[in-house]
Amino acid sequence: MSSKSIEERVAGIEERQKSMKIRQDEIYQVVRAIEHSNQVGRSEMDNQGIRLSCQSPP
């Protein structure tokens, strides 16, 4: 059996959970940024398609 007390073990678990929460929040922010980038890219592509379809033939 380890010499750590229950309080020390609980504190260690709480610290790991805090770190996991921080990483989860960071990953969420990255995913949101990628999603936003994809939406902007689609919008720009749609605008290009509209411009191309509105141009008169040569």
C-alpha positions in Angstrom: 0.0 0.0 0.0 1.2 3.5 -0.8 2.2 5.9 2.0 0.0 8.7 0.5 -2.9 9.6 2.6 -6.4 9.6 1.2 -6.4 13.4 1.2 -3.3 13.5 -0.9 -4.7 11.1 -3.3 -8.0 13.1 -3.6 -5.9 16.3 -4.1 -4.0 14.5 -6.9 -7.2 13.4 -8.6 -8.7 16.9 -8.3 -5.5 18.4 -9.9 -5.7 15.9 -12.8 -9.4 16.7 -13.3 -8.6 20.4 -13.4 -5.9 19.8 -16.0 -8.3 17.7 -18.1 -10.9 20.4 -17.9 -8.4 23.0 -19.1 -7.3 20.8 -22.0 -11.0 20.1 -22.8 -11.7 23.8 -23.0 -8.6 24.4 -25.2 -9.6 21.6 -27.6 -13.2 23.0 -27.7 -11.8 26.5 -28.6 -9.7 24.9 -31.4 -12.7 23.0 -32.8 -14.8 26.1 -32.7 -12.0 28.1 -34.6 -11.8 25.3 -37.2 -15.6 25.3 -37.6 -15.6 29.1 -38.0 -12.8 28.9 -40.6 -14.8 26.3 -42.5 -17.9 28.4 -42.5 -16.0 31.5 -43.7 -14.4 29.4 -46.4 -17.7 28.0 -47.6 -19.1 31.5 -47.6 -16.2 32.8 -49.7 -16.6 29.9 -52.1 -20.3 30.7 -52.4 -19.6 34.3 -53.1 -17.1 33.3 -55.8 -19.7 31.0 -57.3 -22.2 33.9 -57.4 -19.7 36.2 -59.0 -18.8 33.6 -61.6 -22.5 32.9 -62.4 -23.3 36.7 -62.6 -20.5 37.5 -65.1 -21.6 37.9 -68.7 -20.1 35.5 -71.2 -17.2 36.7 -73.3 
